Amino acid sequence: MGAASIKKLAVLFPGRNYSTDSPLFYYAVRVLEEKGYDILKVNYGDLPSESAEDAMSAVKEQALGAVKEAVGCGYSEYLFLSKSIGTIVAGYVEELLAIPVRHVFLTPLPGTLRYMKPGRCLVIAGGRDYVLKKDRLKDYCTSNQIALWQADNGGHSLNVKGNPVESVRILGDVVRLLEEFV
């Protein structure tokens, strides 16, 4: 069986305020399609507003259902591309389905650290991300031999406030890193 016959699936897990139509995902999809991946965009739908815990629980179950359905379709390679809360959801889904997944974690949350595995993931974050501090993430990735790239001036969306040119440069860097990873 040659490489051309391998079925590959990339699953996109958006952030709370960062949809799969946003720039990081838009350009990532172009790269992934060129590399022969089918694309599954997870949609969280309407979330409960009572508590963050209820919302996270609902997101996890919706994502699990969508990916579980795709797993039965004969894919042999899986790539999960996730952003912010999506990074926790992607790790949770992999853990429950027990399938071999390579991850690209974009601006992960502290709860994502437990899902990061050496050699199976690439972590991309902003050096000025207010959610998971630069030094904490760097120390964790270094001590666990996890590939990390940080945009020094990038925030949680990897944008540089007041500098669209720098923001676009970071976007280009992220796309190149993704292309090299897959």
C-alpha positions in Angstrom: 0.0 0.0 0.0 1.6 3.3 -1.1 1.6 6.7 0.6 -1.0 7.9 -1.9 -3.6 5.5 -0.5 -3.3 6.7 3.1 -6.4 8.4 4.3 -5.6 11.4 6.5 -8.0 13.5 8.5 -7.3 16.9 10.1 -9.7 18.0 12.7 -10.0 21.7 13.6 -11.0 22.6 17.2 -11.7 26.4 17.4 -11.4 28.7 20.3 -14.2 30.4 22.1 -14.0 33.6 20.1 -11.8 32.2 17.2 -13.8 30.3 14.6 -12.4 27.8 12.1 -13.0 30.6 9.5 -10.4 32.9 11.2 -7.0 33.5 9.6 -5.0 30.9 11.4 -7.4 28.1 10.5 -8.1 29.5 7.0 -4.5 29.3 5.9 -3.9 26.1 7.8 -6.7 24.4 5.9 -5.0 25.4 2.6 -1.8 23.7 3.7 -3.5 20.6 5.0 -5.6 20.2 1.8 -2.4 20.4 -0.3 -0.9 17.7 1.9 -3.8 15.4 1.2 -5.8 15.8 4.4 -9.6 15.6 4.6 -10.9 18.4 6.9 -13.4 18.2 9.7 -14.3 21.4 11.4 -15.8 20.9 14.8 -18.7 23.3 15.6 -19.5 23.7 19.3 -23.0 25.1 18.6 -25.0 26.8 21.3 -23.3 26.4 24.6 -24.9 26.5 28.0 -24.3 29.8 29.7 -24.8 28.7 33.3 -21.2 28.0 34.0 -17.8 27.6 32.3 -17.7 24.0 33.5 -21.1 23.2 31.9 -20.0 24.9 28.6 -16.7 23.0 28.6 -18.5 19.7 29.2 -20.9 20.4 26.3 -18.0 21.4 24.0 -16.2 18.2 24.8 -19.2 16.0 24.2 -20.1 17.7 20.9 -16.5 17.4 19.6 -16.2 13.8 20.8 -19.4 12.9 18.9 -18.2 14.5 15.7 -14.7 12.9 15.7 -16.0 9.5 16.8 -18.2 9.4 13.7 -15.2 10.2 11.5 -12.9 7.6 13.1 -15.0 4.8 11.6 -14.3 6.1 8.1 -11.0 4.3 7.5 -8.5 7.1 8.4 -5.0 6.0 9.3 -3.5 9.4 10.1 -5.0 12.1 12.3 -3.9 15.6 12.9 -5.7 17.8 15.5 -5.3 21.6 15.0 -6.7 23.4 18.0 -6.9 26.9 19.4 -7.3 28.0 23.0 -10.2 26.1 24.6 -10.0 23.8 21.6 -6.6 22.6 22.8 -8.2 21.1 25.9 -11.0 19.6 23.8 -8.6 18.1 21.3 -6.6 16.4 24.0 -9.7 15.1 25.7 -11.0 13.6 22.4 -7.7 11.9 21.7 -7.6 10.5 25.2 -11.1 9.0 25.0 -10.9 7.7 21.5 -7.4 6.2 22.0 -6.3 7.0 18.4 -2.8 8.0 17.3 -3.0 11.8 16.9 -0.4 14.5 16.0 -1.4 17.8 17.5 -0.8 21.4 16.7 -1.8 23.4 19.8 -2.3 27.1 19.1 -2.2 29.3 22.2 -2.9 26.4 24.6 -4.5 26.9 28.0 -2.9 25.6 31.3 -5.2 22.6 31.2 -3.7 21.5 27.9 -0.3 20.7 29.3 -1.3 17.2 30.4 -2.2 16.3 26.8 1.2 17.4 25.3 3.4 14.5 24.2 7.0 14.6 23.0 7.3 14.0 19.2 3.6 14.1 18.6 2.8 17.8 19.0 3.9 21.3 18.0 2.9 24.1 20.4 2.6 27.6 19.0 1.9 30.5 21.4 2.3 34.2 21.8 5.0 35.6 24.1 2.5 38.0 25.5 -0.3 35.6 25.9 -2.2 36.5 29.1 -3.7 33.0 29.5 -0.6 30.8 29.7 2.5 32.8 30.5 5.5 32.5 28.3 8.0 31.3 30.9 5.6 28.6 32.3 4.9 27.2 28.8 8.6 27.4 27.8 9.7 25.6 31.0 7.1 22.9 30.6 7.9 22.2 26.9 11.7 22.3 27.5 11.5 19.8 30.4 9.2 17.5 28.4 11.0 17.8 25.1 8.0 19.2 23.3 8.4 21.4 20.2 7.5 25.0 21.0 7.5 28.2 18.9 6.6 31.5 20.5 5.9 34.8 18.8 7.6 37.3 21.1 5.1 40.1 20.8 2.0 38.0 20.0 -0.9 37.8 22.3 -3.5 35.1 22.8 -4.7 35.4 19.2 -1.0 35.6 18.0 -1.8 39.2 16.9 0.4 42.2 17.9 -1.8 45.0 19.1 -1.4 48.0 16.9 0.9 46.3 14.4 -0.9 44.6 11.6 2.3 44.1 9.6 3.9 42.1 12.5 0.6 40.2 13.0 0.7 39.1 9.3 4.3 38.1 9.6 3.5 35.9 12.6 0.6 34.3 10.6 3.1 33.5 7.8 5.5 32.0 10.3 2.7 29.8 11.8 1.7 28.6 8.3 5.4 27.7 7.5 5.7 25.8 10.8 2.5 23.9 10.1 3.7 23.0 6.6 7.0 21.7 8.1 5.2 19.7 10.8 2.8 17.9 8.5 
